[in-house]
Structure formats: structure tokens, C-alpha cells
Amino acid sequence: MQKFSLVALARQQLERATDSSGGHAADTVVGGHERVLRQTVLALTKGTEQSEHEPNGEATLFVLFGRARVVAGEVSWEISAGDLLLVPDTRHRVEALEDSALLLTVAIPR
């Protein structure tokens, strides 16, 4: 059994995001390419985004802190600390409305 402090991991990723040229950083904390379940802490600095991409399985985003917007075509959702969003099953992007850390959970079909 392993225990993680998501708060500490989120702070660490935000520091990395602040130091990166793209303004974002991520670290997979549970699972990986060989597993069905994958959980990743993703941090974005205010004004940056995770570019549009295809989903690679069923996914949720849980906001650890900050505020973000998920955009899928003409539809968007604003999410903030404590919110859980079922990620749309279509191309989408994530925009940071303020410095934010998210827990991305994906179940990748085999």
C-alpha cells in the first residue's frame, strides 16, 4: 500500500510548471501505460493551457486548487477547487484561469 499527499504533489508540480517554458507540468502518481487506471497530478500556471487533444479513455478531473476551464468545441465548463468533472469523450483542452492543480484520473481500455 502506498500513501500520497496530493497537496504536496500539487505544490511540487506547480513549482515545476512555473519554471517551465510552457507553464505546465505533470506527474503520474498511480498506474502507468501498463495499467488500466492512471492518476496524474497536472499543474498549470494562470493563462496557460493543455492543448486540445483526444481523450484516451474514460476520465475525470478533480480540482485540487485553483480554477480552470475545460473546452470541448462550443461547450465549456468552469471548474474550481473541490469540483469533479467527467471529461468529455471528445477533443478538448484545459485552460488555467488561475494557478491550478488537477488530479486527472483515466481508465484506459485494453
Rosetta silent file (secondary structure, phi, psi, omega in degrees, C-alpha in Angstrom):
SEQUENCE: MQKFSLVALARQQLERATDSSGGHAADTVVGGHERVLRQTVLALTKGTEQSEHEPNGEATLFVLFGRARVVAGEVSWEISAGDLLLVPDTRHRVEALEDSALLLTVAIPR
SCORE:     score description
SCORE:     0.000 S_00000001
   1 L     0.000  140.564  177.919    0.000    0.000    0.000 S_00000001
   2 L  -124.242  148.541  178.717    1.225    3.495   -0.814 S_00000001
   3 L  -122.315  137.196  179.797    0.143    6.853    0.541 S_00000001
   4 L  -125.956  145.299  168.687    0.461   10.162   -1.324 S_00000001
   5 L   -97.560  103.227  179.974   -0.028   13.748   -0.282 S_00000001
   6 H   -63.687  -32.824  178.372   -1.841   15.198   -3.275 S_00000001
   7 H   -62.710  -46.645  179.617   -1.425   18.685   -1.794 S_00000001
   8 H   -65.373  -43.073  178.370    2.364   18.282   -1.649 S_00000001
   9 H   -63.152  -39.538  179.164    2.491   16.757   -5.138 S_00000001
  10 H   -63.986  -43.750  178.044    0.324   19.584   -6.489 S_00000001
  11 H   -62.397  -42.027  179.323    2.604   22.228   -4.985 S_00000001
  12 H   -62.996  -43.917  179.539    5.652   20.465   -6.405 S_00000001
  13 H   -67.081  -35.745  177.821    4.103   20.287   -9.883 S_00000001
  14 H   -66.062  -37.573  175.275    3.100   23.955   -9.743 S_00000001
  15 H   -61.051  -44.366  178.045    6.722   24.874   -8.929 S_00000001
  16 H   -63.389  -40.685  179.565    7.833   22.833  -11.943 S_00000001
  17 H   -63.491  -40.037  179.702    5.136   24.470  -14.109 S_00000001
  18 H   -63.458  -34.979 -179.152    6.285   27.927  -13.024 S_00000001
  19 H   -84.163  -11.620 -176.690    9.843   27.061  -14.059 S_00000001
  20 L   -89.607  154.299 -179.715    8.836   25.511  -17.408 S_00000001
  21 L   -69.845  -27.675 -178.681    8.545   27.427  -20.660 S_00000001
  22 L   -88.779  -11.090  178.601    5.061   26.020  -21.325 S_00000001
  23 L    76.505   18.347  175.542    3.642   26.818  -17.901 S_00000001
  24 E  -145.573  157.258  179.236    2.526   23.283  -17.118 S_00000001
  25 E  -152.871  154.923 -179.002    3.888   20.116  -15.533 S_00000001
  26 E  -150.687  151.738  176.940    2.515   16.678  -14.727 S_00000001
  27 E  -145.627  124.073  176.769    3.476   13.551  -12.830 S_00000001
  28 E   -76.996  123.688 -176.412    1.706   10.193  -12.919 S_00000001
  29 E  -105.513  -22.320  178.312    1.349    9.022   -9.337 S_00000001
  30 E  -134.838  135.281  176.414   -0.739    5.870   -9.807 S_00000001
  31 L    81.550 -153.908 -176.957   -0.635    3.422  -12.683 S_00000001
  32 L   158.350 -169.690 -175.335    1.097    3.967  -15.966 S_00000001
  33 L   -62.704  -25.278 -178.717    0.989    2.702  -19.528 S_00000001
  34 L   -87.792   -1.904 -176.198    0.777   -0.923  -18.406 S_00000001
  35 L  -113.432  157.253  175.508   -2.249   -0.312  -16.147 S_00000001
  36 L   -75.671  -43.160 -178.354   -5.934    0.367  -16.844 S_00000001
  37 E   -94.841  131.803  176.731   -6.173    3.047  -14.135 S_00000001
  38 E  -135.507  132.859  175.786   -3.887    6.064  -14.280 S_00000001
  39 E  -124.686  128.520 -175.255   -3.879    9.102  -11.951 S_00000001
  40 E  -129.834  133.239  172.344   -1.804   12.157  -12.793 S_00000001
  41 E   -90.097  121.445 -177.118   -1.303   15.423  -10.928 S_00000001
  42 E  -117.602  129.906  178.067   -1.335   18.198  -13.526 S_00000001
  43 E  -121.023  139.111  178.362   -0.390   21.808  -12.746 S_00000001
  44 E  -133.703  137.032  175.374   -0.949   24.829  -14.976 S_00000001
  45 L   -84.061  155.357 -177.967    0.033   28.430  -14.348 S_00000001
  46 L   -50.737  131.384  176.688   -2.537   31.180  -14.879 S_00000001
  47 L    88.292   -4.562  178.742   -3.138   31.860  -18.565 S_00000001
  48 L  -101.121  171.104  179.744   -1.625   28.619  -19.877 S_00000001
  49 E  -147.033  157.568  168.350   -3.407   25.612  -21.288 S_00000001
  50 E   -91.611  117.524 -172.205   -3.121   21.952  -22.020 S_00000001
  51 E   -61.246  161.462 -177.145   -3.631   21.991  -25.777 S_00000001
  52 E   -57.159  137.330 -178.427   -6.559   20.322  -27.472 S_00000001
  53 E  -154.374  162.817  176.254   -6.289   16.550  -27.529 S_00000001
  54 L   -82.865  142.059  173.347   -8.320   13.367  -27.943 S_00000001
  55 L   -69.758  149.996  178.437   -9.334   11.510  -24.789 S_00000001
  56 L  -117.770   28.593  178.078   -7.652    8.126  -24.388 S_00000001
  57 L   153.227  176.175  175.578  -10.225    6.565  -22.083 S_00000001
  58 E   -64.852  137.873 -174.287  -12.881    7.450  -19.553 S_00000001
  59 E  -148.286  153.807  171.550  -11.585   10.290  -17.421 S_00000001
  60 E  -130.909  155.000  172.084  -12.353   12.708  -14.614 S_00000001
  61 E  -120.652  126.597  174.713  -10.674   15.914  -13.470 S_00000001
  62 E  -113.995  126.777 -177.674  -10.679   16.827   -9.783 S_00000001
  63 E   -86.099  114.355  178.234   -9.535   20.356   -8.945 S_00000001
  64 E   -76.908  -44.769  171.435   -7.091   20.297   -6.025 S_00000001
  65 E  -159.222  159.344  179.514   -6.730   24.087   -6.058 S_00000001
  66 L    95.921 -163.887 -178.174   -7.218   26.959   -8.458 S_00000001
  67 E  -147.443  136.052 -177.154   -9.723   27.484  -11.228 S_00000001
  68 E  -141.855  169.623  176.018   -9.743   26.157  -14.793 S_00000001
  69 E  -129.371  133.324  173.741  -11.937   25.853  -17.862 S_00000001
  70 E  -105.423  127.301 -175.938  -12.414   22.712  -19.937 S_00000001
  71 E  -120.561  126.566  176.342  -13.392   23.472  -23.535 S_00000001
  72 E  -130.097   99.503 -176.907  -14.829   20.915  -25.973 S_00000001
  73 L    64.579 -122.765 -178.573  -15.868   22.565  -29.215 S_00000001
  74 L   -90.401   -2.318 -176.240  -18.520   25.184  -28.436 S_00000001
  75 E  -106.718  140.711  176.599  -19.141   23.886  -24.897 S_00000001
  76 E  -142.913  156.630  178.836  -17.092   24.788  -21.809 S_00000001
  77 E  -132.410  130.259  171.720  -17.166   24.151  -18.073 S_00000001
  78 E   -92.504  134.378 -178.960  -15.517   26.262  -15.384 S_00000001
  79 E  -130.177  146.257  179.946  -14.206   24.194  -12.501 S_00000001
  80 E  -138.938  176.146 -174.096  -12.704   25.236   -9.181 S_00000001
  81 L   -44.021  127.148  178.888  -11.260   23.695   -6.009 S_00000001
  82 L    93.024  -12.432 -179.675  -13.281   20.669   -4.944 S_00000001
  83 L   -79.793  145.333  174.398  -15.070   20.218   -8.299 S_00000001
  84 E  -121.692  125.226 -178.368  -15.070   16.888  -10.118 S_00000001
  85 E  -119.293  131.194  170.420  -15.741   16.940  -13.868 S_00000001
  86 E   -76.080  117.202 -175.684  -16.402   13.964  -16.102 S_00000001
  87 L   -68.067  133.625 -178.723  -14.087   14.724  -19.027 S_00000001
  88 L   -63.503  148.269 -178.954  -15.990   14.859  -22.337 S_00000001
  89 L   -88.220   50.643 -179.852  -15.478   11.970  -24.727 S_00000001
  90 L  -154.470  169.996  178.568  -14.379   14.336  -27.497 S_00000001
  91 L   -55.129  138.976 -178.463  -11.443   16.608  -28.338 S_00000001
  92 E  -156.854  167.139  174.854  -10.937   19.133  -25.552 S_00000001
  93 E  -138.694  163.031  179.178   -8.433   21.460  -23.912 S_00000001
  94 E  -122.734  126.614  179.256   -7.882   22.754  -20.376 S_00000001
  95 E  -112.599  134.931  177.463   -7.231   26.451  -19.677 S_00000001
  96 E   -88.341  116.934  177.017   -5.901   27.731  -16.346 S_00000001
  97 L   -83.972  -20.971  170.485   -7.921   30.733  -15.146 S_00000001
  98 L  -153.324  170.747  176.716   -5.535   30.957  -12.173 S_00000001
  99 L   -51.861  127.439 -171.840   -2.605   28.845  -10.965 S_00000001
 100 E  -140.701  151.623  171.803   -4.209   25.412  -10.722 S_00000001
 101 E  -130.985  133.166 -175.561   -3.533   21.792   -9.845 S_00000001
 102 E  -127.367  147.831  171.848   -5.782   18.997  -11.074 S_00000001
 103 E  -104.765  111.256  178.213   -5.968   15.283  -10.458 S_00000001
 104 E   -94.025  122.612  176.948   -6.615   13.555  -13.782 S_00000001
 105 E  -115.379  125.583 -178.090   -7.953   10.023  -13.436 S_00000001
 106 E  -129.150  135.192  170.526   -8.139    7.917  -16.606 S_00000001
 107 E  -107.575  110.016 -174.628   -9.344    4.367  -17.181 S_00000001
 108 L   -94.067  121.114 -179.423   -7.677    3.273  -20.416 S_00000001
 109 L   -65.007  146.472  178.557   -9.463    0.491  -22.273 S_00000001
 110 L  -100.855    0.000    0.000   -7.383   -2.546  -23.150 S_00000001
